[in-house]
Amino acid sequence: MSTAGIAHYGRLNRYLHWGMALLLAWQFTTTSVRVLLSDSALDELLWPTHRPAGFLLMVLVVARGLWALASRASQPPAVSRAARLGHLALYGLMLVVPTLALLRQYGSGRAFEPFGIPLMSGFEGERIEWMVAAGSLLHGELGWLLLALIVGHVTMVFWHRRQGQDVLGRMLVR
């Protein structure tokens, strides 16, 4: 099936996109509050949600990626090679950033039970330093790079609109 005539993404793709956008906004809000207002009441309220929301986001990224592969034939084509590479970079970072957080979490030996789901039971003894170091070194830095790519992604939506291509309309829920 040719994708040339497909005007918008399917319903599931659109719901996943906007749900993930909301979760990403939440993640960057909680992180910004943590950086700018650490140890405040707002930080104490928001920060405990960061890890479970990150886990949920990772699950949605995997689901969306699998769905995108399965439904390739019914998706609009990429507007350019740069757009395709930009989307691959976004997906890559949306997988790598939480994976690094999970690596750090496991290496710390602390349990992790997002939404009451026992994902990591934790362990006694010394933490695994290389896991903690890798997660600590790269999770935050790549997270901010992800935010920069997201800002670029949104900017390109408006740039394409000025060029006469309504790429936003392809992702709006109808």
N, CA, C and O of each residue as an XYZ file, in Angstrom:
696
protein
N       0.830     -1.170      0.000
C       0.000      0.000      0.000
C       0.880      1.240      0.000
O       1.790      1.334      0.824
N       0.650      2.163     -0.863
C       1.402      3.406     -0.934
C       0.967      4.336      0.192
O      -0.212      4.394      0.543
N       1.936      5.067      0.757
C       1.620      6.010      1.819
C       1.459      7.432      1.287
O       1.199      8.350      2.065
N       1.606      7.628     -0.004
C       1.584      8.971     -0.575
C       0.269      9.693     -0.301
O       0.270     10.909     -0.108
N      -0.848      8.977     -0.278
C      -2.136      9.637     -0.093
C      -2.636      9.669      1.338
O      -3.726     10.181      1.594
N      -1.868      9.137      2.277
C      -2.311      9.093      3.666
C      -2.117     10.473      4.287
O      -1.011     11.012      4.288
N      -3.199     11.037      4.814
C      -3.182     12.419      5.294
C      -2.840     12.548      6.776
O      -2.381     13.608      7.202
N      -3.048     11.507      7.568
C      -2.780     11.623      9.000
C      -2.458     10.251      9.596
O      -2.700      9.203      8.998
N      -1.908     10.316     10.788
C      -1.590      9.090     11.510
C      -2.868      8.480     12.075
O      -3.867      9.172     12.275
N      -2.822      7.199     12.324
C      -3.967      6.505     12.891
C      -4.229      6.937     14.328
O      -3.380      7.544     14.981
N      -5.401      6.614     14.788
C      -5.846      7.024     16.117
C      -4.885      6.586     17.225
O      -4.538      7.391     18.089
N      -4.455      5.334     17.212
C      -3.575      4.850     18.274
C      -2.250      5.612     18.258
O      -1.761      6.016     19.313
N      -1.664      5.813     17.078
C      -0.426      6.596     16.983
C      -0.608      7.989     17.558
O       0.257      8.483     18.281
N      -1.722      8.621     17.241
C      -1.960      9.987     17.716
C      -2.153     10.013     19.232
O      -1.609     10.892     19.900
N      -2.905      9.082     19.783
C      -3.098      9.043     21.232
C      -1.776      8.768     21.954
O      -1.481      9.387     22.976
N      -0.991      7.844     21.422
C       0.307      7.560     22.032
C       1.211      8.793     21.960
O       1.881      9.127     22.937
N       1.231      9.472     20.805
C       2.062     10.661     20.637
C       1.734     11.715     21.686
O       2.629     12.202     22.377
N       0.449     12.073     21.812
C       0.065     13.140     22.736
C       0.161     12.705     24.193
O       0.466     13.522     25.061
N      -0.094     11.433     24.472
C       0.096     10.930     25.831
C       1.564     10.992     26.232
O       1.901     11.398     27.345
N       2.423     10.587     25.319
C       3.855     10.661     25.583
C       4.309     12.108     25.713
O       5.163     12.414     26.545
N       3.754     12.994     24.910
C       4.108     14.416     25.002
C       3.764     14.955     26.392
O       4.549     15.695     26.986
N       2.595     14.583     26.905
C       2.209     15.022     28.250
C       3.147     14.444     29.312
O       3.558     15.154     30.230
N       3.480     13.175     29.190
C       4.394     12.564     30.159
C       5.790     13.184     30.082
O       6.429     13.402     31.111
N       6.258     13.465     28.881
C       7.559     14.121     28.737
C       7.526     15.513     29.368
O       8.469     15.911     30.052
N       6.443     16.249     29.136
C       6.312     17.570     29.763
C       6.349     17.427     31.291
O       6.977     18.230     31.981
N       5.676     16.405     31.804
C       5.687     16.158     33.247
C       7.104     15.852     33.727
O       7.547     16.383     34.746
N       7.814     14.995     32.990
C       9.166     14.624     33.389
C      10.086     15.843     33.445
O      10.868     15.997     34.384
N       9.986     16.706     32.433
C      10.855     17.884     32.426
C      10.414     18.910     33.460
O      11.236     19.681     33.955
N       9.134     18.927     33.790
C       8.662     19.804     34.867
C       9.211     19.330     36.207
O       9.735     20.127     36.984
N       9.090     18.033     36.478
C       9.590     17.527     37.759
C      11.097     17.721     37.874
O      11.603     18.034     38.952
N      11.813     17.539     36.770
C      13.266     17.716     36.791
C      13.635     19.183     36.982
O      14.553     19.503     37.737
N      12.925     20.068     36.302
C      13.201     21.503     36.441
C      12.948     21.965     37.874
O      13.730     22.735     38.431
N      11.856     21.495     38.466
C      11.573     21.851     39.857
C      12.679     21.291     40.753
O      13.118     21.961     41.688
N      13.122     20.080     40.475
C      14.187     19.455     41.278
C      15.467     20.279     41.199
O      16.147     20.468     42.207
N      15.798     20.770     40.005
C      17.025     21.545     39.817
C      16.893     22.956     40.392
O      17.801     23.447     41.062
N      15.768     23.597     40.129
C      15.608     25.005     40.501
C      15.088     25.227     41.920
O      15.401     26.239     42.547
N      14.299     24.287     42.422
C      13.655     24.459     43.730
C      13.856     23.234     44.617
O      12.926     22.786     45.287
N      15.073     22.696     44.616
C      15.314     21.469     45.380
C      14.976     21.684     46.853
O      15.165     22.766     47.409
N      14.479     20.634     47.451
C      14.086     20.617     48.864
C      12.929     21.551     49.195
O      12.700     21.856     50.366
N      12.203     22.007     48.190
C      11.008     22.818     48.436
C       9.800     21.899     48.587
O       9.875     20.703     48.307
N       8.705     22.465     49.025
C       7.478     21.681     49.145
C       7.030     21.174     47.770
O       6.534     20.055     47.645
N       7.210     22.007     46.745
C       6.827     21.586     45.393
C       7.698     20.425     44.920
O       7.200     19.479     44.310
N       8.983     20.499     45.199
C       9.894     19.414     44.855
C       9.493     18.127     45.578
O       9.468     17.054     44.975
N       9.183     18.235     46.855
C       8.777     17.058     47.633
C       7.466     16.468     47.124
O       7.239     15.264     47.237
N       6.611     17.309     46.569
C       5.343     16.841     46.011
C       5.538     16.159     44.654
O       4.959     15.103     44.398
N       6.352     16.764     43.792
C       6.468     16.290     42.408
C       7.519     15.201     42.196
O       7.290     14.266     41.429
N       8.665     15.309     42.864
C       9.775     14.415     42.554
C       9.448     12.925     42.710
O       9.914     12.129     41.895
N       8.678     12.517     43.706
C       8.372     11.082     43.817
C       7.627     10.509     42.605
O       7.571      9.291     42.442
N       7.068     11.348     41.774
C       6.368     10.855     40.586
C       7.298     10.659     39.389
O       6.905     10.052     38.393
N       8.518     11.164     39.479
C       9.421     11.153     38.319
C       9.764      9.736     37.853
O       9.688      9.447     36.659
N      10.130      8.876     38.752
C      10.527      7.515     38.359
C       9.351      6.695     37.824
O       9.484      6.080     36.765
N       8.212      6.661     38.510
C       7.090      5.898     37.943
C       6.617      6.459     36.601
O       6.291      5.694     35.693
N       6.578      7.782     36.467
C       6.172      8.369     35.195
C       7.186      8.038     34.099
O       6.810      7.802     32.951
N       8.465      8.022     34.454
C       9.500      7.643     33.490
C       9.352      6.200     33.037
O       9.544      5.888     31.862
N       9.012      5.328     33.966
C       8.778      3.924     33.611
C       7.582      3.803     32.661
O       7.650      3.096     31.656
N       6.490      4.497     32.986
C       5.315      4.478     32.117
C       5.660      5.020     30.737
O       5.219      4.479     29.724
N       6.432      6.068     30.701
C       6.843      6.645     29.423
C       7.660      5.643     28.612
O       7.468      5.517     27.403
N       8.556      4.943     29.264
C       9.360      3.945     28.563
C       8.479      2.834     27.983
O       8.693      2.397     26.852
N       7.502      2.384     28.750
C       6.571      1.365     28.251
C       5.829      1.887     27.018
O       5.671      1.166     26.033
N       5.378      3.137     27.076
C       4.663      3.728     25.936
C       5.568      3.911     24.729
O       5.123      3.740     23.594
N       6.825      4.254     24.952
C       7.777      4.392     23.840
C       7.951      3.055     23.132
O       7.937      2.989     21.903
N       8.115      2.001     23.906
C       8.266      0.665     23.310
C       6.989      0.279     22.558
O       7.052     -0.214     21.431
N       5.841      0.505     23.183
C       4.564      0.179     22.525
C       4.398      0.986     21.243
O       3.990      0.447     20.214
N       4.710      2.267     21.304
C       4.555      3.104     20.116
C       5.526      2.699     19.019
O       5.168      2.676     17.841
N       6.744      2.382     19.403
C       7.724      1.933     18.412
C       7.291      0.648     17.732
O       7.394      0.523     16.512
N       6.809     -0.309     18.514
C       6.331     -1.569     17.932
C       5.118     -1.333     17.038
O       5.007     -1.912     15.957
N       4.208     -0.471     17.505
C       3.022     -0.169     16.712
C       3.402      0.554     15.415
O       2.824      0.290     14.361
N       4.371      1.460     15.500
C       4.822      2.184     14.303
C       5.398      1.211     13.274
O       5.159      1.353     12.074
N       6.149      0.234     13.744
C       6.696     -0.766     12.817
C       5.587     -1.620     12.208
O       5.600     -1.919     11.014
N       4.631     -2.006     13.046
C       3.548     -2.863     12.565
C       2.603     -2.130     11.619
O       1.991     -2.753     10.751
N       2.482     -0.824     11.776
C       1.512     -0.064     10.967
C       2.180      0.874      9.973
O       1.581      1.866      9.557
N       3.404      0.573      9.593
C       4.149      1.431      8.652
C       3.373      1.747      7.392
O       3.409      2.875      6.901
N       2.680      0.770      6.871
C       1.985      0.951      5.589
C       0.830      1.942      5.685
O       0.393      2.474      4.664
N       0.334      2.196      6.880
C      -0.810      3.100      7.019
C      -0.422      4.444      7.641
O      -1.270      5.155      8.179
N       0.858      4.779      7.561
C       1.328      6.053      8.110
C       1.715      7.001      6.981
O       2.133      6.559      5.911
N       1.576      8.307      7.220
C       2.045      9.260      6.216
C       3.558      9.147      6.067
O       4.245      8.782      7.022
N       4.079      9.449      4.903
C       5.535      9.372      4.720
C       6.229     10.514      5.452
O       5.624     11.554      5.710
N       7.494     10.313      5.784
C       8.299     11.378      6.390
C       8.435     12.504      5.366
O       8.501     12.250      4.163
N       8.476     13.734      5.839
C       8.572     14.868      4.917
C       9.972     15.026      4.352
O      10.150     15.664      3.314
N      10.975     14.451      5.022
C      12.347     14.526      4.523
C      13.202     13.484      5.238
O      12.785     12.861      6.215
N      14.394     13.324      4.719
C      15.336     12.414      5.371
C      15.726     12.960      6.748
O      15.890     12.198      7.701
N      15.872     14.290      6.844
C      16.204     14.909      8.129
C      15.103     14.641      9.157
O      15.393     14.381     10.324
N      13.852     14.703      8.727
C      12.733     14.424      9.636
C      12.797     12.978     10.109
O      12.588     12.698     11.289
N      13.083     12.072      9.204
C      13.185     10.654      9.582
C      14.313     10.453     10.599
O      14.137      9.744     11.590
N      15.477     11.081     10.352
C      16.609     10.954     11.275
C      16.300     11.622     12.617
O      16.682     11.104     13.666
N      15.616     12.763     12.590
C      15.228     13.436     13.829
C      14.305     12.584     14.669
O      14.453     12.513     15.889
N      13.342     11.929     14.012
C      12.429     11.052     14.745
C      13.171      9.839     15.313
O      12.892      9.408     16.432
N      14.107      9.294     14.549
C      14.900      8.173     15.072
C      15.715      8.602     16.292
O      15.835      7.847     17.258
N      16.275      9.812     16.247
C      17.038     10.318     17.396
C      16.122     10.499     18.605
O      16.502     10.164     19.727
N      14.919     11.026     18.383
C      13.963     11.176     19.491
C      13.627      9.824     20.106
O      13.687      9.661     21.325
N      13.274      8.852     19.267
C      12.953      7.517     19.780
C      14.150      6.916     20.509
O      14.001      6.335     21.584
N      15.340      7.058     19.921
C      16.535      6.506     20.545
C      16.759      7.072     21.939
O      17.006      6.327     22.888
N      16.671      8.393     22.058
C      16.865      9.015     23.371
C      15.736      8.668     24.331
O      15.966      8.506     25.529
N      14.505      8.553     23.807
C      13.391      8.188     24.698
C      13.550      6.765     25.233
O      12.929      6.415     26.236
N      14.358      5.956     24.593
C      14.665      4.616     25.111
C      15.917      4.615     25.976
O      15.942      3.986     27.035
N      16.950      5.313     25.533
C      18.236      5.293     26.235
C      18.148      5.990     27.590
O      18.678      5.481     28.577
N      17.487      7.150     27.653
C      17.446      7.918     28.906
C      16.816      7.101     30.046
O      17.425      7.011     31.112
N      15.635      6.508     29.874
C      15.098      5.712     30.989
C      15.866      4.408     31.216
O      15.911      3.909     32.340
N      16.461      3.857     30.174
C      17.270      2.649     30.354
C      18.450      2.945     31.263
O      18.793      2.136     32.125
N      19.077      4.107     31.073
C      20.180      4.499     31.950
C      19.701      4.693     33.389
O      20.408      4.346     34.336
N      18.505      5.245     33.547
C      17.950      5.411     34.895
C      17.703      4.052     35.544
O      17.975      3.872     36.731
N      17.191      3.100     34.771
C      16.962      1.758     35.309
C      18.281      1.074     35.646
O      18.374      0.361     36.645
N      19.301      1.286     34.817
C      20.629      0.731     35.079
C      21.173      1.281     36.398
O      21.693      0.532     37.226
N      21.047      2.593     36.583
C      21.502      3.226     37.821
C      20.704      2.708     39.019
O      21.264      2.436     40.081
N      19.394      2.575     38.832
C      18.533      2.092     39.915
C      18.939      0.685     40.331
O      19.069      0.392     41.519
N      19.140     -0.184     39.340
C      19.532     -1.561     39.661
C      20.890     -1.585     40.365
O      21.066     -2.260     41.380
N      21.844     -0.836     39.807
C      23.190     -0.814     40.381
C      23.231     -0.286     41.800
O      24.124     -0.639     42.571
N      22.263      0.563     42.155
C      22.226      1.120     43.513
C      21.816      0.081     44.542
O      22.085      0.236     45.733
N      21.162     -0.983     44.080
C      20.695     -2.019     44.995
C      19.342     -1.731     45.603
O      18.818     -2.541     46.368
N      18.760     -0.568     45.266
C      17.448     -0.207     45.812
C      16.334     -0.849     44.988
O      16.458     -1.033     43.778
N      15.270     -1.174     45.660
C      14.098     -1.742     44.990
C      13.428     -0.668     44.132
O      13.554      0.528     44.395
N      12.720     -1.118     43.112
C      11.953     -0.201     42.255
C      10.639     -0.885     41.927
O      10.607     -1.930     41.276
N       9.551     -0.272     42.393
C       8.212     -0.826     42.189
C       7.280      0.264     41.677
O       6.459      0.787     42.431
N       7.404      0.611     40.389
C       6.521      1.659     39.864
C       5.077      1.181     39.854
O       4.772      0.098     39.354
N       4.201      1.994     40.407
C       2.765      1.687     40.479
C       2.503      0.354     41.177
O       1.518     -0.324     40.886
N       3.397     -0.017     42.106
C       3.236     -1.250     42.862
C       3.676     -2.497     42.112
O       3.507     -3.608     42.614
N       4.236     -2.334     40.923
C       4.723     -3.473     40.121
C       6.167     -3.750     40.533
O       7.027     -2.889     40.348
N       6.453     -4.928     41.087
C       7.826     -5.210     41.522
C       8.749     -5.446     40.324
O       8.855     -6.560     39.810
N       9.404     -4.384     39.900
C      10.293     -4.462     38.744
C      11.695     -4.899     39.158
O      12.310     -5.748     38.513
N      12.192     -4.304     40.247
C      13.514     -4.653     40.791
C      13.371     -4.824     42.293
O      12.876     -3.934     42.985
N      13.807     -5.975     42.793
C      13.648     -6.247     44.216
C      14.727     -5.606     45.064
O      14.580     -5.509     46.282
N      15.788     -5.174     44.452
C      16.899     -4.632     45.223
C      17.770     -5.753     45.750
O      17.412     -6.927     45.652
N      18.920     -5.387     46.312
C      19.813     -6.407     46.842
C      20.627     -5.830     47.994
O      20.760     -4.616     48.144
N      21.162     -6.729     48.795
C      22.025     -6.354     49.919
C      23.461     -6.293     49.418
O      23.803     -6.893     48.398
N      24.274     -5.580     50.131
C      25.692     -5.531     49.781
C      26.040     -4.262     49.024
O      25.262     -3.312     48.948
N      27.230     -4.288     48.473
C      27.742     -3.101     47.782
C      27.032     -2.871     46.458
O      26.641     -3.802     45.755
N      26.886     -1.606     46.155
C      26.273     -1.265     44.878
C      27.243     -1.535     43.739
O      28.448     -1.668     43.949
N      26.709     -1.613     42.552
C      27.516     -1.894     41.370
C      27.908     -0.543     40.765
O      27.123      0.091     40.061
N      29.125     -0.125     41.053
C      29.560      1.243     40.762
C      29.477      1.623     39.287
O      29.073      2.740     38.964
N      29.852      0.716     38.386
C      29.846      1.113     36.977
C      28.431      1.398     36.491
O      28.238      2.260     35.633
N      27.433      0.687     37.027
C      26.049      0.937     36.642
C      25.575      2.294     37.176
O      24.942      3.071     36.461
N      25.889      2.556     38.419
C      25.496      3.824     39.031
C      26.202      4.979     38.318
O      25.587      6.006     38.030
N      27.487      4.807     38.037
C      28.263      5.871     37.390
C      27.746      6.156     35.983
O      27.601      7.316     35.596
N      27.471      5.106     35.223
C      26.967      5.313     33.850
C      25.625      6.028     33.873
O      25.405      6.970     33.112
N      24.737      5.587     34.737
C      23.429      6.233     34.837
C      23.537      7.662     35.319
O      22.862      8.549     34.796
N      24.388      7.897     36.324
C      24.537      9.242     36.872
C      25.184     10.186     35.872
O      24.820     11.360     35.799
N      26.130      9.688     35.109
C      26.839     10.521     34.144
C      25.957     10.896     32.951
O      25.986     12.037     32.490
N      25.179      9.941     32.455
C      24.509     10.141     31.168
C      23.005     10.380     31.227
O      22.463     11.008     30.317
N      22.317      9.911     32.248
C      20.858     10.037     32.277
C      20.418     11.495     32.175
O      19.600     11.841     31.322
N      20.949     12.333     33.027
C      20.557     13.740     33.025
C      21.005     14.475     31.783
O      20.225     15.221     31.190
N      22.247     14.281     31.378
C      22.782     14.984     30.199
C      22.007     14.609     28.937
O      21.650     15.478     28.141
N      21.753     13.335     28.760
C      20.987     12.913     27.577
C      19.527     13.325     27.692
O      18.864     13.546     26.678
N      19.021     13.429     28.912
C      17.668     13.934     29.105
C      17.531     15.366     28.609
O      16.555     15.708     27.941
N      18.524     16.212     28.943
C      18.482     17.604     28.460
C      18.659     17.656     26.939
O      18.074     18.511     26.274
N      19.468     16.740     26.389
C      19.588     16.663     24.922
C      18.240     16.276     24.313
O      17.849     16.810     23.275
N      17.541     15.361     24.950
C      16.201     14.982     24.494
C      15.281     16.199     24.491
O      14.525     16.401     23.541
N      15.339     17.000     25.534
C      14.515     18.211     25.581
C      14.866     19.143     24.422
O      13.973     19.725     23.806
N      16.150     19.291     24.122
C      16.559     20.141     22.998
C      15.994     19.602     21.684
O      15.537     20.374     20.842
N      16.024     18.293     21.510
C      15.452     17.702     20.292
C      13.939     17.892     20.241
O      13.380     18.107     19.166
N      13.282     17.816     21.376
C      11.836     18.036     21.413
C      11.517     19.478     21.020
O      10.584     19.728     20.258
N      12.292     20.417     21.541
C      12.094     21.821     21.160
C      12.316     21.981     19.654
O      11.565     22.693     18.988
N      13.340     21.323     19.121
C      13.573     21.343     17.678
C      12.417     20.726     16.904
O      12.026     21.230     15.852
N      11.881     19.648     17.422
C      10.748     18.950     16.801
C       9.540     19.891     16.703
O       8.912     20.002     15.650
N       9.228     20.560     17.806
C       8.101     21.495     17.824
C       8.378     22.683     16.904
O       7.488     23.138     16.186
N       9.596     23.175     16.927
C       9.974     24.295     16.047
C       9.788     23.921     14.580
O       9.306     24.729     13.787
N      10.164     22.711     14.225
C      10.032     22.276     12.830
C       8.570     22.147     12.412
O       8.249     22.342     11.240
N       7.686     21.823     13.343
C       6.254     21.788     13.029
C       5.810     23.155     12.525
O       5.109     23.263     11.520
N       6.229     24.196     13.237
C       5.846     25.552     12.839
C       6.575     25.994     11.572
O       5.996     26.693     10.741
N       7.832     25.595     11.417
C       8.581     25.929     10.203
C       7.912     25.289      8.983
O       7.744     25.938      7.951
N       7.534     24.018      9.106
C       6.857     23.349      7.989
C       5.530     24.036      7.667
O       5.153     24.163      6.502
N       4.841     24.468      8.690
C       3.561     25.159      8.474
C       3.773     26.434      7.664
O       2.986     26.744      6.769
N       4.841     27.174      7.980
C       5.161     28.387      7.227
C       5.537     28.066      5.782
O       5.397     28.904      4.891
N       6.017     26.839      5.565
C       6.397     26.400      4.217
C       5.222     25.795      3.459
O       5.376     25.335      2.328
N       4.050     25.798      4.084
C       2.850     25.286      3.425
C       2.567     23.817      3.674
O       1.674     23.257      3.037
N       3.291     23.173      4.574
C       3.060     21.769      4.912
C       2.462     21.695      6.313
O       3.122     22.049      7.290
N       1.226     21.240      6.414
C       0.578     21.147      7.715
C       0.865     19.788      8.343
O       0.009     18.903      8.369
N       2.098     19.641      8.854
C       2.455     18.360      9.463
C       1.753     18.171     10.804
O       1.544     17.036     11.231
N       1.388     19.259     11.473
C       0.655     19.135     12.738
C      -0.704     18.477     12.513
O      -1.152     17.678     13.335
N      -1.349     18.806     11.421
C      -2.658     18.224     11.104
C      -2.601     16.702     10.989
O      -3.607     16.026     11.203
N      -1.444     16.167     10.656
C      -1.288     14.711     10.544
C      -1.345     14.030     11.908
O      -1.632     12.837     12.003
N      -1.066     14.809     12.980
C      -1.007     14.236     14.325
C      -2.144     14.714     15.218
O      -2.196     14.336     16.388
N      -3.048     15.528     14.706
C      -4.178     15.974     15.505
C      -5.259     14.911     15.545
O      -5.539     14.259     14.539
N      -5.859     14.740     16.701
C      -6.930     13.754     16.872
C      -8.173     14.272     16.167
O      -8.607     15.401     16.396
N      -8.734     13.444     15.314
C      -9.909     13.832     14.535
C     -11.115     13.062     14.987
O     -12.206     13.251     14.448
